[in-house]
Amino acid sequence: MMGYLFGKKKATEVAHLVWRHVVQKGDILVDATCGNGYDTLAMVKMIADKSLSGHVYSMDVQKVALENASSLLDESLNSDERGLVELFAICHSKMEEVVPKGVPVRVVAFNLGYLPGSDKAIITQAETTLQALEAAKRTIAPGGLISIVVYVGHPGGREEFEAIQAFASGLPVENWICCKLQMLNRPLSPILVLLLKR
């Protein structure tokens, strides 16, 4: 956390630090916006143990993202660890189509915006992100976390953040703890939104 405050860590790295306080070996996790696979890789490393009982459901709408993620996972994981993750070519709003009903999900992570190194015209949209947050709200287990890194420096990003902030602000305080981590003097820096289910 201090690294972020001193400008030495990215919002995604802070998200990973928070996940480590929530995730246990053998947990079920969802990477709702797989991208190049770095969050998925971090998740697998957090849940992997000898029991091989954990699982990561990872999804993206872009074929190139899934190809990049698959290559990263193949290079970085042993075969047992690689068996703990499934990649799906599907929109994050449809996560309930791939995550089995009734499975207790510990973390659902979103890293929104566009795929780094790819077409910046293909971005996540507020409408489908809100649908995905509703789905995450239904699948997350008590004590679980919805983690959202929002990028506001591209067209549509600020509107997506405002929709997420309105969603989070409307969650009942008796069931949810919601916060955001935002650089005040860097208006285009990513914003980390954390929604913890009691």
Disulfide bonds with the S-S distance in Angstrom:
none
